[in-house]
Amino acid sequence: MSGTQLSILGDAVLAYLDPGTGSMLVQLLVGGVAAVGVAAKLYWHRILRLFRIRKTEPEPDRER
Amino acid sequence: MFTTPDGVFRALSSAGMDDWQALVESRLWRELQDEGHVVATEPADIGAVPDLLAEEAAGVLHHERMPLVSYPYEWPFSMLKDAARLQLELNQRALRAGLALKDATPYNVQWRGTRPVFIDIGSFERLRPGEPWAGYRQFCTLFLYPLMFQAYKDLPFHAALRGSLDGIAPRDARAVLAGERFRKGVISNVLLHARLESRYAGADGGEVRREMRRAGFSTELLAANFRKLEKLVRSLEWKSGETAWTSYGEHNTYDDAAAASKAKFVREAAARRRARLVWDVGCNDGRYARVAAESADLVLAFDADHATVDALYRRLRDEGREDILPLVMSVTDPSPDIGWRGRERASLERRGTPELLLCLAIVHHVCITGNVPVREFLDWLRSLDAALVIEFPDRADPMVQRLLSGKREGSNPDYQKALFERALQERFAIECSVPVSETRTLYAARPQA
């Protein structure tokens, strides 16, 4: 083997993640009682608003 | 990442260098290095990597080379579970040190025998308070869903992970796990996750992130999520039951005297020359892998039977063994080159060939059940250019009879001791052979020049 080569570890050097919006939101819920409690104690109404805002957005793809 | 004869190097951007600085300055780094949970790493000179232009990288790290790379589609359930627990442990400890891990993939975990080692130093970064975990989706697709498939549905995850390097998407996990909604973690991590992912597929991620921060997504919440996931993973158990093979060690077709003489033969053959790497092909309960390990740095012990390998891994792990790596793999369908240009994940052979091959009580399964011609199987063994210990059960052997009983009269006509011996001699120099029972013979051989 001479010189360099793409490592067989195939490290995802350039591929660090965009977590995806749904995957971010679900993290408000996976923590169970403790996690939801933290969220609720702080800004529960904002979370609700967040969900409501998203729901009222038009979804042309689905209306067809 | 670059692999050179001098080792494994990682080039870092200037942002990567900042994160590396934050990591080495933390107490966590020293602890992780001392515990051996993270690959040994030190800064290196940019000139150490030929062909790398100075403007392409702000710095270079040098990593200890792992003895043999393996992939999650080769691991038994308990190995994937232990890798998931290491990932979550690192996440929790990083959080306490003001750091985060930006991704969560089992390909970042390698093994020193049965001890997991985290190899992706570039995954550590400074914590950005108020941000959700970027690696959560990946943790689900590559760790959690595969574990749930096995634990909740008794569905092997290897085909899914080998079939897609991204793992199992939330919607695909939902299709399989929808009926298990009352099992721990399914509603939130699978059903809601899949639903939110499709619901918000086109949403602006930056906007949602800001909203979440304002909504109070905090470091404490992140910590609670990690704790919850850790509890969930810990609770996942695979009741593998008893396959045809898990009790093979106790109920195989030889008596104790035959097993002892087989162990003696393997011990002597292995001791002739200390091997860096041994492959135990069809390792079963690992009895002979243990014998070979007495004279080897590392034994790769693989078998197609998942439950057997899982049991073997757990035993070896509990003994703290670092010289045997147990993997789930069929010799007739070994791991191929996959990913980008077939270079991301290497076939087994490209990751390092053995100096000694153990093929004990396997040739009849490959040649009769797998329908690989005897000469073809020996050609492959010869191509590995290693010393060989091989056991041949002749056609009168009870196990061979059983394998042939489902076939037409006269099937596999090349499966004859005389033909096997001739084909073996054409490729290898036989050093010695002994009968282990009335129907089985062991051979120790070296490749013909």
Chai-1 contact restraints between the chains, C-beta under 6 A:
chainA,res_idxA,chainB,res_idxB,connection_type,confidence,min_distance_angstrom,max_distance_angstrom,comment,restraint_id
A,G3,B,P50,contact,1.0,0.0,6.0,A-B,restraint_1
A,T4,B,F2,contact,1.0,0.0,6.0,A-B,restraint_2
A,T4,B,T4,contact,1.0,0.0,6.0,A-B,restraint_3
A,T4,B,D51,contact,1.0,0.0,6.0,A-B,restraint_4
A,L6,B,R343,contact,1.0,0.0,6.0,A-B,restraint_5
A,S7,B,M1,contact,1.0,0.0,6.0,A-B,restraint_6
A,S7,B,T3,contact,1.0,0.0,6.0,A-B,restraint_7
A,I8,B,A346,contact,1.0,0.0,6.0,A-B,restraint_8
A,L9,B,M1,contact,1.0,0.0,6.0,A-B,restraint_9
A,G10,B,G339,contact,1.0,0.0,6.0,A-B,restraint_10
A,G10,B,E344,contact,1.0,0.0,6.0,A-B,restraint_11
A,G10,B,R345,contact,1.0,0.0,6.0,A-B,restraint_12
A,D11,B,M1,contact,1.0,0.0,6.0,A-B,restraint_13
A,Y16,B,K102,contact,1.0,0.0,6.0,A-B,restraint_14
A,Y16,B,D103,contact,1.0,0.0,6.0,A-B,restraint_15
A,L17,B,D103,contact,1.0,0.0,6.0,A-B,restraint_16
A,L17,B,A134,contact,1.0,0.0,6.0,A-B,restraint_17
A,P19,B,A134,contact,1.0,0.0,6.0,A-B,restraint_18
A,P19,B,R137,contact,1.0,0.0,6.0,A-B,restraint_19
A,G20,B,R137,contact,1.0,0.0,6.0,A-B,restraint_20
A,T21,B,Y200,contact,1.0,0.0,6.0,A-B,restraint_21
A,T21,B,A203,contact,1.0,0.0,6.0,A-B,restraint_22
A,T21,B,G205,contact,1.0,0.0,6.0,A-B,restraint_23
A,T21,B,V208,contact,1.0,0.0,6.0,A-B,restraint_24
A,G22,B,L196,contact,1.0,0.0,6.0,A-B,restraint_25
A,G22,B,E197,contact,1.0,0.0,6.0,A-B,restraint_26
A,G22,B,Y200,contact,1.0,0.0,6.0,A-B,restraint_27
A,S23,B,Y136,contact,1.0,0.0,6.0,A-B,restraint_28
A,S23,B,R137,contact,1.0,0.0,6.0,A-B,restraint_29
A,M24,B,P132,contact,1.0,0.0,6.0,A-B,restraint_30
A,M24,B,V208,contact,1.0,0.0,6.0,A-B,restraint_31
A,L25,B,L196,contact,1.0,0.0,6.0,A-B,restraint_32
A,V26,B,L192,contact,1.0,0.0,6.0,A-B,restraint_33
A,V26,B,H193,contact,1.0,0.0,6.0,A-B,restraint_34
A,V26,B,L196,contact,1.0,0.0,6.0,A-B,restraint_35
A,Q27,B,P132,contact,1.0,0.0,6.0,A-B,restraint_36
A,Q27,B,Y136,contact,1.0,0.0,6.0,A-B,restraint_37
A,Q27,B,N225,contact,1.0,0.0,6.0,A-B,restraint_38
A,L29,B,S188,contact,1.0,0.0,6.0,A-B,restraint_39
A,V30,B,S188,contact,1.0,0.0,6.0,A-B,restraint_40
A,V30,B,N189,contact,1.0,0.0,6.0,A-B,restraint_41
A,V30,B,N225,contact,1.0,0.0,6.0,A-B,restraint_42
A,G31,B,A224,contact,1.0,0.0,6.0,A-B,restraint_43
A,G31,B,N225,contact,1.0,0.0,6.0,A-B,restraint_44
A,G31,B,K228,contact,1.0,0.0,6.0,A-B,restraint_45
A,G32,B,K228,contact,1.0,0.0,6.0,A-B,restraint_46
A,A34,B,A224,contact,1.0,0.0,6.0,A-B,restraint_47
A,A35,B,L221,contact,1.0,0.0,6.0,A-B,restraint_48
A,A35,B,A224,contact,1.0,0.0,6.0,A-B,restraint_49
A,A35,B,N225,contact,1.0,0.0,6.0,A-B,restraint_50
A,V38,B,E220,contact,1.0,0.0,6.0,A-B,restraint_51
A,V38,B,L221,contact,1.0,0.0,6.0,A-B,restraint_52
A,A39,B,G216,contact,1.0,0.0,6.0,A-B,restraint_53
A,L42,B,G216,contact,1.0,0.0,6.0,A-B,restraint_54
A,Y43,B,A215,contact,1.0,0.0,6.0,A-B,restraint_55
A,Y43,B,G216,contact,1.0,0.0,6.0,A-B,restraint_56
A,R46,B,R214,contact,1.0,0.0,6.0,A-B,restraint_57
A,R46,B,A215,contact,1.0,0.0,6.0,A-B,restraint_58
A,I47,B,A215,contact,1.0,0.0,6.0,A-B,restraint_59
A,L50,B,E211,contact,1.0,0.0,6.0,A-B,restraint_60
